[in-house]
Amino acid sequence: MTPKEYIIKFKMDAKDQTKFDHREFLSAFAQEFDGLANACTTYKEFQEVVSSMDQKFREIKAIRTKKKNLSDKIWKAFFAIYVVPKRKKMFPEEQAKIEAKRNGTHRN
């Protein structure tokens, strides 16, 4: 979906902002991510998919500058709930390196 399609589908342009359902948005966004990520054969490709989803999120957010229905907390939730588990499943060695670096046990 394009950023504008997300905005229309999830009523992000509605005057009544209570109509925006974060869970439904995250679910659809994750479904798109999952389809793209499943086609990755390298970690670099996976990183590019994550980057493209981040860019799409930023575009949606930029269009919605006057509305406060799309915060960085939603991106962080998406990343924690969908990206990290997918990366762990598809690229466990890379995830282990990330976790080791985060925990201060990383060795070059």
Secondary structure, DSSP 8 states (H G I E B T S, - for coil): --HHHHHHHTTTT-S-GGG--HHHHHHHHHHHHHHHHHT--SHHHHHHHHHHHHHHHHHHHHHTTT--S--HHHHHHHIIIIIHHHHHHH-HHHHHHHHHHHHT----
